[in-house]
């Protein structure tokens, strides 16, 4: 498969996260970094499909791992 850029609309169909959550994951370096296609504040952005698919594959590989439990709150 030839690598290509995907836009926000296609990314949301692949990942099923909101724009805000994707931005939070990117800021925490837990999601592939976007590529800015211009210089302005509202310029188009894209993500390399291969990087997004690798991220999804890593999530799929870890889906059987136990999820961390939240600490139990002690009764007051």
Secondary structure, DSSP 8 states (H G I E B T S, - for coil): ----EE-HHHHHHHH---HHHHHHHHHTT-S---EE-SSSTT--EEEEHHHHHHHHHHHHHTTTS-----------
